[in-house]
Amino acid sequence: MSTGGAAGRIAGLVERLLGRPLPLGIRTWDGAHAGPADGPVLVIHSRRALRRLLWQPDEIGLARGWVAGEIDVEGDLDEALTKLDDTLRELGDHHGRFTAADRAEVIRLAVVLGAVGPPLKPPPEEVVLAGDRHSKGRDQAAISHHYDVGNDFYELVLGPSMVYSCAYWTGDAATLEDAQRAKNELICQKLGLRPGMRLLDVGSGWGSLVLHAAQHHGVEAVGVTLSVPQAEYAKQRVADAGLSDAVEIRVQDWRDVGDGPFDAVASVGMAEHLGAAMWPEYAARLYSLLRPGGRLLNHQIVRSGRPRPGGLARPRRTFIDAYVFPDGELIPIGDVVGRLEAGGFEVRDVQALREHYARTLRAWVANLERDWHRAVDLAGEGRARVWRLYMAASAVSFDAARIGIDQVLAVRPHRDGRSDLPMVRPVGWSL
């Protein structure tokens, strides 16, 4: 359905390039509507959004319009993002076959719609880091960009558990808090924690795992993070729980931890920040910090190892790179296992939690949307829009199996090869 105007012109061009009808509606700044009458609608509030796409015809250009409030979605955001993602991928597949006439038509339309002009400055939420990639200083800046948004903002999004990683939705987990508690307990069981053991949590966030391990398993725990606000929050939680003698929170780079050996190491949602080049050092450092027989639980997002459609290469820069996790890099689960083994570990168990993370992300989006105006007051509208888009889009990517998340349990074997692990996987570890 089309009512002409700017929406009709845009829809006509996109449909010609796609060779099929638009999968979702479009409404433009002039009130015109095109595309399906039912379902989600992509709202283009300003010609500025088209100018961004003209200069940056990829997801970065689209993201800049979204963060700046020039593009929005009415209706179901999940459905809209799924259809929009499919459309962008299809256009990307066709890009190499676009003719000079196709490109000229795009430029003519931009002229007619008044969208031609010099490139616009990106929204201030877009980050460009300085210094050598994965130097300690640059890693500190990357972590600060993502995590130092404000503890109050994260309380709103994450809820009382203050856990910023995939929850574990068991049959008994009726709430997000239940599911996060179940995830912390699953990690503790896999690590075989017992009273008197020493646990290191690399990338300990707001302290939820070390608190759970100390309270319910009697361990002495050290949590390290690069975020000062996170550390301050975690220290207060530890003090309030009366566990200051059992739990230590440090602002420290994992490369600087030197007070092993530990009986167990947890790395939850941290390895995504590493970058592929850092894996040999990461695996070697964690191996050196464990006693023989000690266990590592590495919990991280991974990308699909399947070939990309049409052999397409990964874009040079993505929305996630520019706005969410600068310098982050996902590798396939096979690479995770291989690099841990190359570092001396024996991998004993791998558990995929992909569907669990899609559900977790949607719970966070619901929290954000439920208290949207307060979120904007706490973090600013641009940052709140970044978080809404990244969490909703990530849920769609987990659903489509383009990314996954896995818990890998590995052990530093004894010299004689003993692992100290049970021969049969305990019931509590089962899917």
C-alpha positions in Angstrom: 0.0 0.0 0.0 1.4 3.4 -0.9 0.1 7.0 -0.4 2.9 8.5 -2.5 5.0 11.3 -1.1 8.5 10.6 0.2 7.6 7.2 1.5 6.2 6.1 -1.8 9.3 7.2 -3.7 11.6 5.4 -1.2 9.5 2.2 -1.3 9.4 2.2 -5.1 13.2 2.3 -5.3 13.8 -0.3 -2.6 11.2 -2.7 -4.1 12.8 -2.3 -7.6 16.2 -3.1 -6.1 14.9 -6.1 -4.1 12.6 -7.4 -6.8 9.8 -7.9 -4.3 7.4 -5.9 -2.1 8.6 -4.2 1.1 8.3 -6.4 4.1 7.4 -3.6 6.5 5.8 -0.2 6.3 7.5 3.1 5.9 6.3 6.5 7.1 8.2 9.7 6.2 8.4 13.2 7.6 5.7 14.4 5.2 3.1 12.0 6.6 3.2 9.7 3.6 3.0 5.9 4.1 4.1 3.0 1.9 4.3 -0.7 2.3 2.1 -3.1 4.3 -0.8 -1.5 6.2 -0.4 -4.0 9.1 2.7 -4.7 11.2 5.7 -2.6 12.2 6.4 0.7 10.6 9.9 2.2 10.0 9.4 5.9 10.7 11.8 8.3 9.0 11.4 11.6 10.9 14.0 13.6 8.9 15.8 13.9 5.6 18.9 13.9 7.6 18.6 10.1 8.1 18.7 9.7 4.3 21.7 11.9 4.0 23.5 9.7 6.6 22.6 6.6 4.5 23.7 8.3 1.3 27.2 8.8 2.8 27.3 5.6 4.8 25.0 3.0 3.1 25.3 0.3 5.7 24.3 -0.4 9.3 26.5 2.4 10.7 24.5 4.9 8.6 21.2 3.4 9.8 22.4 3.3 13.4 23.5 7.0 13.3 20.0 7.9 12.2 18.5 5.8 15.0 20.7 7.1 17.8 20.1 10.7 16.7 16.3 10.1 16.8 15.9 10.6 13.1 14.6 7.0 12.6 12.2 5.1 14.8 10.0 2.0 14.8 6.3 1.9 15.6 5.0 -1.5 16.5 6.8 -4.7 17.5 10.5 -3.9 17.5 11.6 -7.5 17.3 9.5 -8.1 14.2 10.7 -4.8 12.6 14.4 -5.6 13.2 14.0 -9.1 11.8 12.4 -7.8 8.6 14.8 -4.9 8.3 17.8 -7.2 8.9 16.7 -9.6 6.2 16.1 -6.6 3.8 19.6 -5.1 4.5 21.2 -8.5 4.0 19.4 -9.0 0.7 20.4 -5.6 -0.5 24.0 -6.3 0.6 23.9 -9.6 -1.5 22.7 -7.6 -4.5 25.2 -4.7 -4.0 27.8 -6.2 -6.2 25.2 -6.4 -9.0 24.0 -2.8 -8.8 24.6 -1.0 -12.0 25.7 2.6 -12.6 22.1 3.4 -13.5 20.9 2.0 -10.1 23.4 4.2 -8.3 22.4 7.2 -10.3 18.7 6.6 -9.4 19.6 6.6 -5.8 21.3 9.9 -6.1 18.4 11.4 -8.1 16.0 10.3 -5.5 18.1 11.9 -2.7 18.2 15.2 -4.7 14.4 15.1 -5.2 13.8 14.4 -1.5 16.2 17.2 -0.4 18.6 14.7 1.3 21.8 15.8 -0.5 24.4 17.6 1.5 27.8 17.3 3.2 28.2 14.3 5.6 26.7 14.9 9.1 28.7 14.6 12.3 28.0 11.2 14.0 26.0 11.3 17.3 28.3 11.9 20.3 27.6 8.3 21.5 29.7 6.9 18.7 33.2 6.1 19.9 36.6 6.1 18.3 39.4 4.9 20.6 43.0 6.1 20.5 46.1 4.2 21.2 47.3 0.7 20.3 44.5 -1.9 20.0 44.3 -3.9 23.3 46.9 -1.9 25.1 46.0 -1.6 28.7 45.1 2.0 28.4 42.8 1.5 25.3 41.1 -1.5 27.0 40.4 0.7 30.0 38.8 3.3 27.7 36.7 0.6 25.9 35.4 -0.8 29.2 34.7 2.7 30.5 32.7 3.5 27.4 30.4 0.5 27.9 30.2 0.0 31.6 30.5 3.5 33.1 27.1 4.6 32.0 25.9 4.8 35.6 25.1 2.1 38.1 21.5 3.5 38.4 21.0 3.0 34.7 22.2 -0.6 34.9 20.0 -1.3 38.0 17.0 -0.2 35.9 18.0 -2.5 32.9 19.4 -5.5 34.8 17.1 -5.6 37.8 18.0 -6.5 41.4 20.5 -9.3 40.4 22.8 -6.8 38.7 24.1 -9.6 36.4 25.1 -8.5 32.9 25.4 -11.8 31.2 23.1 -14.6 29.9 20.7 -16.0 32.5 19.9 -19.7 32.8 16.1 -20.2 32.4 15.4 -23.5 34.2 11.9 -24.8 34.7 11.8 -23.1 38.1 13.1 -19.7 36.9 9.9 -17.6 36.9 11.7 -14.3 36.9 14.9 -12.8 35.6 16.3 -12.7 39.1 15.6 -16.5 39.5 17.3 -17.2 36.2 20.4 -15.2 37.1 20.7 -16.9 40.4 20.4 -20.3 38.6 23.2 -19.2 36.2 25.5 -18.3 39.1 24.8 -21.6 40.8 25.4 -23.5 37.6 28.8 -21.9 37.3 29.7 -22.7 40.9 28.6 -26.3 40.4 30.7 -26.7 37.3 33.7 -25.2 39.1 33.2 -27.7 42.0 33.4 -24.9 44.6 33.8 -26.0 48.2 34.5 -24.1 51.5 38.0 -22.8 51.7 38.7 -22.7 48.0 40.1 -19.6 46.2 38.0 -18.3 43.3 39.1 -15.6 40.8 36.4 -13.9 38.8 37.9 -12.2 35.7 35.6 -9.3 34.7 33.6 -9.5 37.9 31.1 -6.7 37.1 29.0 -5.6 40.0 30.1 -8.6 42.1 27.1 -10.9 41.8 29.0 -14.2 41.1 31.7 -13.7 43.8 29.0 -12.8 46.3 27.0 -15.9 45.4 30.1 -18.2 45.6 31.0 -16.8 49.0 27.6 -16.9 50.5 26.5 -20.4 49.2 29.8 -22.2 48.7 32.1 -20.8 51.4 34.9 -19.7 49.1 37.4 -16.9 49.3 36.9 -14.8 46.1 38.8 -12.2 44.2 36.9 -10.2 41.6 38.7 -7.9 39.1 37.2 -5.3 36.8 38.5 -2.3 34.9 35.4 -0.2 35.8 35.8 2.0 38.9 32.0 2.5 39.3 31.5 -1.2 39.1 34.1 -1.9 41.7 32.7 0.7 44.1 29.2 -0.8 43.7 30.5 -4.3 44.2 32.6 -3.4 47.3 29.5 -1.8 48.9 27.5 -5.0 48.2 30.2 -7.1 49.7 30.3 -4.9 52.8 26.5 -4.9 53.2 26.6 -8.7 53.1 29.2 -8.9 55.8 31.7 -10.7 53.5 34.6 -8.2 53.3 36.9 -10.8 54.9 36.0 -13.4 52.2 35.6 -11.3 49.0 38.1 -8.8 47.6 37.1 -6.5 44.7 40.0 -4.9 42.7 40.2 -2.5 39.8 42.8 -4.5 37.9 43.7 -5.7 34.4 43.6 -9.5 34.2 47.1 -9.4 32.8 48.3 -7.9 36.2 46.8 -10.6 38.4 49.8 -12.4 40.0 48.7 -13.8 43.3 47.8 -17.4 42.3 47.3 -20.2 42.6 43.5 -20.2 42.5 41.4 -23.4 42.8 39.0 -22.0 40.2 38.7 -19.2 37.7 35.5 -17.8 36.2 35.5 -15.6 33.2 31.9 -14.6 32.4 31.2 -12.2 29.5 34.8 -10.9 29.5 36.5 -12.8 26.6 34.3 -11.1 24.0 36.4 -8.0 24.8 39.7 -9.7 24.2 40.2 -9.7 20.4 41.5 -12.8 18.7 45.1 -11.7 18.9 45.0 -11.7 22.7 43.8 -15.3 23.1 47.3 -16.9 23.5 48.2 -14.5 26.3 44.7 -14.9 27.9 44.8 -18.7 28.0 48.4 -18.8 29.2 47.7 -16.3 32.0 44.6 -18.1 33.3 46.4 -21.4 33.1 49.3 -20.0 35.1 46.9 -18.8 37.8 45.3 -22.2 38.4 46.7 -25.0 40.6 46.9 -28.4 38.9 43.4 -29.8 38.9 42.0 -26.3 39.0 39.0 -25.5 36.7 38.2 -22.6 34.4 34.7 -21.7 33.4 34.8 -19.5 30.3 31.3 -18.1 29.4 31.2 -16.0 26.3 29.3 -14.9 23.2 30.6 -16.6 20.0 29.8 -16.0 16.3 28.6 -18.7 14.0 31.4 -20.6 12.3 29.2 -21.2 9.2 30.3 -19.5 6.0 28.6 -16.2 5.4 25.9 -16.1 2.7 27.4 -15.5 -0.7 30.9 -15.5 0.9 30.2 -12.0 2.2 33.0 -10.7 4.4 32.3 -9.1 7.8 31.7 -5.4 7.5 34.7 -3.3 8.5 32.8 -1.6 11.3 29.4 -2.5 12.8 26.9 -0.8 15.0 28.2 -2.9 17.9 31.8 -1.8 17.3 30.9 1.9 17.0 28.4 2.3 19.8 28.4 -0.7 22.2 31.6 -2.8 22.5 34.5 -1.0 20.9 37.4 -3.4 20.1 35.2 -6.4 20.9 35.6 -9.5 18.7 33.7 -12.7 18.5 35.2 -16.0 17.4 33.6 -19.4 16.8 33.2 -21.9 19.6 35.7 -24.2 17.8 38.3 -21.5 18.0 37.6 -21.0 21.7 38.1 -24.7 22.4 41.2 -24.8 20.2 42.9 -21.8 21.9 42.2 -23.1 25.4 43.8 -26.4 24.4 46.7 -24.6 22.9 47.2 -22.8 26.2 47.5 -26.2 28.0 43.9 -26.7 29.2 41.9 -29.9 28.8 38.4 -29.0 27.7 35.9 -31.2 29.5 32.4 -29.7 28.8 30.7 -27.3 26.4 27.2 -26.1 27.0 25.3 -23.9 24.5 22.9 -21.3 26.0 21.8 -19.4 22.8 18.1 -19.5 23.4 18.7 -18.5 27.1 20.4 -15.2 26.0 17.6 -14.2 23.6 15.2 -14.5 26.5 17.5 -12.6 28.8 17.9 -9.8 26.4 14.2 -9.4 25.9 13.8 -9.2 29.7 16.3 -6.4 29.8 14.6 -4.6 26.9 11.3 -4.9 28.8 12.9 -3.4 31.9 14.3 -0.5 29.8 11.0 0.2 28.0 9.0 -0.1 31.2 10.9 2.9 32.7 12.0 4.6 29.6 11.7 8.2 30.8 13.9 7.5 33.8 16.4 5.7 31.6 16.7 8.8 29.5 17.1 11.0 32.5 19.9 8.8 33.8 21.9 8.1 30.6 20.6 10.6 28.0 18.3 9.8 25.1 21.0 8.8 22.7 22.6 6.3 25.1 19.2 4.8 26.0 18.4 4.4 22.3 21.8 2.7 21.8 21.0 0.2 24.5 17.5 -0.5 23.3 18.6 -1.2 19.7 21.6 -3.3 20.6 19.7 -5.5 23.1 16.8 -6.0 20.8 18.9 -6.6 17.7 21.2 -9.0 19.6 18.1 -11.1 20.6 17.2 -11.3 16.9 20.8 -12.4 16.1 20.6 -15.1 18.8 17.3 -16.3 17.4 18.8 -16.6 13.9 21.8 -18.5 15.3 24.2 -15.9 13.8 25.7 -15.6 17.3 25.6 -18.0 20.2 26.8 -18.2 23.8 28.7 -21.1 25.3 30.0 -22.2 28.7 33.3 -24.0 28.3 34.6 -25.9 31.3 38.3 -26.6 31.2 40.9 -28.0 33.6 44.6 -27.6 34.2 45.5 -31.3 34.4 48.0 -32.7 36.9 51.4 -33.8 35.5 50.1 -37.4 35.3 47.0 -36.3 33.4 44.5 -36.5 36.2 41.7 -33.9 36.0 40.0 -34.4 39.4 36.6 -34.1 37.5 33.8 -36.7 37.9 33.6 -39.3 35.1 29.8 -38.7 34.8 28.4 -35.2 34.2 26.4 -34.3 37.4 22.6 -33.9 36.9 22.9 -30.2 37.8 25.0 -29.6 34.7 22.5 -31.1 32.3 20.5 -29.1 29.7 
